Amino acid sequence: TKTVLKVGMECNYAPYNWSQTTDADGAVKISNVADMYANGYDVQVAKNIADNLGMELEIYAYEWDSLVPAVQAGTLDLIIAGMSPTAERKEKVDFTDIYWNSNLVVITRKDGSLTSATTLADLDGKKIAAQSGTSHLAALSEQTKAQVNELPDFTTMLIALKAGTIDGYVAEEPTAMAVCLDKTYSFIPLVNNDTGFEVPVEDTSIAVGVKKGSELKDKINEYLKT
């Protein structure tokens, strides 16, 4: 029997990870949620890492703020969740090399007040949301004169945007591209450290979180090089 590799993610952060009711398109059963399957970039990365390590993959859906404590406790082996290796998180868990890097942008409605916006200054006075406990929220609060709305997750932010209670919300570019497949929405294509947010690369890049001192880190880095 193969050793099990327990990987945690929100299963609610498309296109990195999401939930669906079937195993279509290579989705993996969510071990702690009945009759639901996970898919997305992170699931594909998890599958490739598990295959490379010769381990059997199990995916677990966790609230965002519970992911790091679960790895610290050893309940999960890895976090593969569109998570950035920020200095604060590195105090609690180790991270592999970066496997993705993107810009922070703002998702808006095409019929909204931000259709011609191109820079952070255009957010002044607008109601802009960001997810609790993220570097997105810190950047929005510290670097703009927007009316900041702190919301719990991306589903809630999209609902608020649809209802018109906010003018936009901060997301990474791949998330924005996925949302904007619905032609109701568009996004302000901000460029980090230029027209957009001043952010260190660690805050907009994605890596795998592992327990402090875990031997999995070096093994995964060997794979990521390929």
C-alpha positions, 0 to 999 in steps of 0.5 A, spaced: 500 500 500 502 507 498 503 512 503 497 517 503 499 524 502 493 529 505 493 535 502 488 541 504 485 547 500 479 551 501 475 547 495 472 554 494 477 559 490 477 558 482 481 557 478 486 554 483 481 550 487 473 549 487 468 543 488 464 539 484 459 534 484 462 529 479 469 526 478 469 530 471 475 532 468 480 529 473 477 531 479 479 528 486 474 526 491 474 530 497 475 526 503 471 530 509 465 532 504 460 527 502 459 526 495 463 532 493 470 532 488 475 538 488 478 540 481 482 546 479 490 548 478 491 546 485 488 539 485 492 538 478 499 540 482 497 535 488 496 530 483 502 531 480 506 531 486 503 525 489 504 521 483 512 523 483 512 521 490 509 515 489 504 516 494 496 516 494 493 523 494 487 525 499 484 532 498 481 535 504 476 542 504 478 546 510 476 554 512 482 558 509 484 560 516 484 553 519 489 550 513 496 553 517 494 550 523 492 543 520 499 542 517 502 545 524 498 539 527 500 534 522 493 533 520 494 535 513 501 534 510 501 539 505 497 546 503 496 547 496 491 552 496 493 558 492 497 560 498 502 565 498 509 564 502 508 570 506 513 572 512 508 571 517 506 564 514 513 562 514 514 563 521 509 557 522 510 553 516 515 551 511 514 553 504 517 550 497 519 554 491 514 558 488 510 554 483 506 560 480 506 568 480 501 573 478 498 580 479 493 583 484 487 586 480 480 588 482 474 585 479 468 589 477 462 590 473 462 592 466 456 596 468 459 599 474 463 605 476 470 602 475 469 601 467 475 606 465 479 605 471 487 603 470 490 605 477 490 604 484 488 612 484 481 610 481 479 606 487 479 612 491 472 613 495 469 606 492 467 600 496 472 595 494 472 588 498 478 583 500 478 577 503 479 577 511 486 574 513 489 575 506 495 580 504 490 582 499 486 586 505 493 589 508 495 592 501 488 595 500 487 598 506 494 601 506 495 603 499 488 606 497 483 611 499 478 606 497 472 604 502 475 597 505 470 592 505 472 586 509 469 579 507 470 572 509 471 569 502 471 569 494 464 567 493 461 572 498 465 578 495 462 575 488 455 575 491 456 582 494 459 585 487 453 582 483 448 585 488 452 592 487 453 593 495 461 593 493 464 596 487 469 591 486 474 586 490 481 584 490 483 578 487 489 574 483 489 575 475 487 567 474 481 568 479 479 574 475 480 571 468 475 565 471 470 570 474 470 574 467 468 568 463 461 571 465 461 577 461 457 581 466 464 582 469 471 585 468 477 587 471 482 592 472 488 589 469 493 592 475 500 591 474 504 589 481 509 595 483 507 599 477 500 601 476 497 597 481 499 594 488 506 595 491 507 588 493 513 583 495 513 577 490 512 572 496 505 576 497 503 574 490 506 568 488 504 561 490 507 555 493 506 549 497 506 549 505 509 543 509 510 542 516 516 545 519 522 541 518 518 536 513 522 532 509 517 533 503 519 540 502 526 538 498 522 532 495 517 537 492 522 542 490 526 537 486 519 535 482 518 543 481 524 544 478 521 539 472 
